[in-house]
Amino acid sequence: MSAIIEVQNVSKSYHIGKIDVPALRNVSFTVERGEFVAVLGPSGSGKSTLFYVLGGLTHADKGRLLVDGEDFSAMSDAERTRLRKTKIGFVFQKFNLLPTLDAQTNIQIAQNIAGNNNHDSEYFERITSLLGIAKRLQHRPSELSGGEQQRVALARALINKPAIVLADEPTGNLDTKNSDAVLSLLRQSNKDLGQTVLMITHNPEAAAYADRSIHMRDGEIVAEGVV
């Protein structure tokens, strides 16, 4: 395997008044292509900041970040936006579905944003069947359960066939049954579709679905290992 994410001595601080509060302290690790990696840590450990840096949603203060061989840290905003659109799918704790649109349109809008005019109907059917929402596509978010909404959000993340899926506490708003279902589907999509998955979580039970875990505390990696 080859590394698809390389984090090299990345640091990030937030300015609060006259004080710099470090969120990441010289963080380094790699993720191999096709891996499912969980980043574990309590609130304030820096894992969410790491998520935003990895997704190009915020800048690191120093260090390098290589995504599929491209240097995020040396890119312009426009170049980072292009990389996000073409290579990264995002899954958030808050589903971020548009309430006036049905599930199908919420998924397809990701294709429009990415400029993907080649709508592969066979792949769309495969994704929605895999996630168990094929019969719920004409329903709006308010007509779907929390678990169904997260599955729609996951389909939206997968629809452009990204090389990497970044998931930030994807089960944070779900009960145990729906959490297990969504995590199983994320695992299945990793295996069946070949996407690399990096999941941020505070829950060791969620992390158990991954191949490997990275433990963070106070902005640093304190342990790594097979789950």
N, C-alpha and C positions, 0 to 999 in steps of 0.2 A: 504494500500500500504506500501511497505518497501523502504527504501532509497537504490538507486543503485549507487549514487555518494555522497560521504561525504567529504567536504573540511573543514579542521580544522586548523584555524590560519596559513594559508599558506602565506609566504612572499618570494619575489624574487627580487633581485637587479642585475643590470648590471654594470660591471666595465668599466668605460670610463676614460682611463688614470689613474690618482690617485683618481678619484671620483667614489663613488658608487651612482648609480641612481636607486632609488626604483621603481619597476614596479608593485609589489603587496605588500600590507601592511596588514598583519593579516586578510586575507580574509577567511570567513567561511560561508558555506551554504550547503544545501542538495538538491538533486534532487530525487524525488520518481520514482520508476519503472513505465514506461509507460507515464511519463510526457513529455511535449514539453515546454522547457524553453528557453527564449531568454535573452541573456546577452547584454545589451545596454550600449553604452558609446561613447563619441567622441574619435578622434584620440589621443593616448597617455594616455587613461584612464586605460590601463592595461588589456583590454579584450582579446587582441590577445596573450599576455603572458599567461593569464589564460588558453586559448585554448591549447597552447603548453604544459603547465603543466598537464592539464587534459588528454591529449593524450599521456603523457609519452615521449614527444619529447624533453623536457628540464626538468631539475631538479629544484625543489623548494629549496630555501636556508634553510627554516625551515617550520615546520607544517606537518600535515599528510593528505594524500589523499587516501581514500578508494574507490575502484572501484569494485562494485559487491561483497563487503565483503573482497576484497584483498587489502593489504596495499601497494600501489604503492611506497610510500616513503621508504619502507624497502626492495624493490626488487633489484636484480642485473639487469644489462642491458639486459641480456638474458631473464630473467623472465618478464621484462617490454615488450620486443619484443613479447614474447609469448602472453601476455595479449592483446596487440594491435591487433595481428593477429586474435585472437579468439573472442574478445568481443567488439571491437571498429571499426566502419566504419567512414572514413573521407571524407568530402566534402569541397573542397577549392574554393576560389574565382577564381583562375586560374585552369582551368579544369584538367591540368596535364595528358592529354591523350597522348598516344604514337602515333605520326603522321603517322608512316608507317603501323600501324595495323588498321583493321576495328573495328567498334564499338563492335561487338560481342567478338572479341579477347581482346579488351581493358577491357571488363567486366570480361571475364574468367581468365585473367591474375591475377586478385585479388585472385581467388580461388587457383591458382598455388602457389602464394607467400605464402598464408596461409597454404599450404600443404593440402588443401581440395580436395581429390581425388574423393569424392563422388559427382559428378556433377549432381545435381537434375534438370533434364530438365523441369519438370513440374513447379518447382519454378522459374527457369530462364524465362520461358514463362510468368508466372504470373507477375514477376517484369517488364519485358520489355513491356508487354501489359499495365500494370498499368501506366507506365511512357510514353506510347505512342510512343515507338521507335521500336516496333516489326518489322516494315517494313523498318527500316533504318540500320539494323544490319550489312549489307555488305558494308556500306559506311565508308570511312576514315574520320577522324575529319575535314579535309579541305573541305569535301563535305557536312558537316553538319552545320546548323545554330548555333549561340551561345546557344540558348535555348536547341537545341537538344544535343549539346555537354555537357551541364550541366546535362541533363537527363541521358546521358550515364555515367557521373561521379557519379550521384546519384545511378544508378543501380549497378555500381562497388562497392559503399559503402554498399549497401544492400545485395549483392549476397551471402555473407557468413553468413547471418542471425545474424548480431551482436546484442548484447543486447543494445548497445549505438551507436548513430550516432552523431558525432561532425561535425558541419557545420560552416565554417569560412567565413562570408560574401558571402553566396552561390549565391546571386543575384547581386554582386558588378559589374559584367561585362555585365549585361543584361539590356535590355530596360524594360519599365514598363509592357508591355504585357507578355514578357517571364518571368519576375520576378514574376508576379502574378501566372503564370502557374507552375513554379518550386516550389514556396512556397505552393501552393495548393496541389501539388503532395507530398511534404515533409510532410504536414499535413495529407494527406491521408495515406501515408505509416506508419506514426505514429499510426493512428487509426486502419488501416487494418492489419498491420504486427506486431504491438505491440512494436516497437522499442522505446526506450527512446531517445529523441532528445534534444540536447543542441546546440543552434544556436547563434553565435557571430554576431552582427550587429550594425551598427550606425543608422539604419533607423527605426523609430517608426512604419512606415506602415508595414514593414516586421515583426517586433516584434508582431504586432497585430494578427498574425497567431498562436502565442504560447498560452499556457494555463496561463503562468506566466512570469513575467519579473524581471530581476535583473539589477539594474542600477549602473554603475560604474563611478567613477571620481577620478583621481589622485591615482589610484591603490587601491581604497577602494570601498566597496559597500555602496552606499548612500541611496538606496531605494529598496524595493522589493514589489511586489504586483501582483494581477491579472490584466492581460492586459485589 
